[in-house]
Amino acid sequence: MDRDINYIKYDSRLKDRARNHRKNETKAEKYIWENLLRWKKFYWYKFTRQKMISYFIADFYCSELKLVIEVDWKIHENRKEYDFERSIEFEKLWIKIVRFSNEQVLNNLDFVKKQLELNYSPLTRGDGWKAEGFSILITWTSKWIWNYLLENLKEENNLVWISRTKLEEKWFEQINIDLTNFEDFDKIVKYLEENKKKLDTIIINAWMWHFGKFEEWDNNKYQQIINLNLLSPILMIKKLEPFLNQKAKIIFIWSIISKKFMKYWAVYQASKFGLRWFAGALKNEMIWKKIHIINPKIVDTDFHKNAEIAINTIWKETKIKDVLKIIKKVLSWQENRFEIDL
C-alpha cells in the first residue's frame, strides 16, 4: 500500500518520549492546543502534538503547511548543537519553524493567531485588502436578497461584486458584466491579476426563474435560464480556480426546489438540480476546498409577488436574516456541512 505523500520518516525509539511529552505538556502547550490548534480550529488545518520528525520531536506540526510550531523555544548553552542540527534537518525536509514564548501564548493568544494568519492562513490576499475579514467574490442579480446581505457583509470583508447593475457604492470593488456572456469572465481575471488578489470565498447567487406552464415560454428564454443558473457558475469557477486560496470556500445560494419535483418549474428546477449535483461532484474532487450549498425555502421578500403561481402558498418562508446568519457561520468555519437546508 502506498504511503501518504506527507509521510515523514522518524526514529521509532522516540515513541515513548513523545508519548510522555503529550502526557506532561506545559501549561502554555496545553493552552495553545485547546484554544487554537485542536480540532482544526485554525482554518481547518490539522495539527498533531509532539510530532516525531526524523530524529527529533516538534511541539506541534501541520503536514499540509509543512509547519512546526514551538512553544517556549529557547537556545540554552547545553543544547545549541542539538537545536542547530534540528533546524538543518527541518530545512532539508522543507519544514518551516515558528516559535512563541510561554508569555505570548498565555497572555496574548490573539497576537499568536495573527502572526500565524499573516503567513500561513488562507487570508493572505496581497496588498490593498482589509487586514481582517475575508476576500469574497459574489455574483448577484437578486436585489431582494443581496441588498440585505451586502449591507451586512461589506463592513467586515473585502468584497468583489459581480453584476450587470452598477451600484452607487464605494465600499467594495464592482465588476459590471453580463454573467451569460462567458467571455466577460476575463475581466474578472484581469482585475485579480493586476491587483494581485486572492479569494477566500466565491458566493454564487446569480439566477433567473420562471414559474409557469412549460409550453408558455420560448426556447431562447429557457436557454437564458440554463446559461445563467447552470453554465455560468460552472465556467466561472473553472476560470477563477487559480485565484482561490488553498482553503477557499465555494458557496452556492440555491433552493430547496433543487431537491423536489414540482409542476410548473421544469427548466428552472432542472438548472437548480444540475448545479446541485455539480457541487456535490466538485466537493469530492477539490478536496482542499470547502463546498457548500445553502437551500432556503421561499425567502421573505417580495421577489415572487408577480409570479404566475402562488409560490408562498407552497412553501413556508425562510427569513432573510437566517440566510445571512448561516453564511457568516460558514465563513467563520462554524458550519461545515456540505448541504444546509433552511
Secondary structure as UniProt FT lines:
FT   TURN            5..6
FT   HELIX           12..14
FT   HELIX           15..23
FT   HELIX           27..32
FT   HELIX           33..37
FT   HELIX           38..40
FT   TURN            41..44
FT   STRAND          48..54
FT   STRAND          56..62
FT   TURN            63..66
FT   STRAND          67..71
FT   HELIX           77..79
FT   HELIX           80..92
FT   TURN            93..94
FT   STRAND          96..100
FT   HELIX           102..107
FT   HELIX           109..120
FT   TURN            122..123
FT   TURN            127..128
FT   STRAND          135..139
FT   HELIX           143..153
FT   TURN            154..156
FT   STRAND          158..163
FT   STRAND          173..176
FT   TURN            179..180
FT   HELIX           182..184
FT   HELIX           185..194
FT   TURN            195..196
FT   STRAND          199..204
FT   HELIX           214..216
FT   HELIX           219..226
FT   HELIX           227..231
FT   HELIX           232..240
FT   HELIX           241..243
FT   STRAND          244..253
FT   HELIX           256..259
FT   TURN            263..264
FT   HELIX           266..285
FT   TURN            287..288
FT   STRAND          290..295
FT   STRAND          298..299
FT   TURN            303..306
FT   HELIX           311..313
FT   STRAND          317..318
FT   HELIX           320..331
FT   TURN            332..333
FT   STRAND          339..341
//
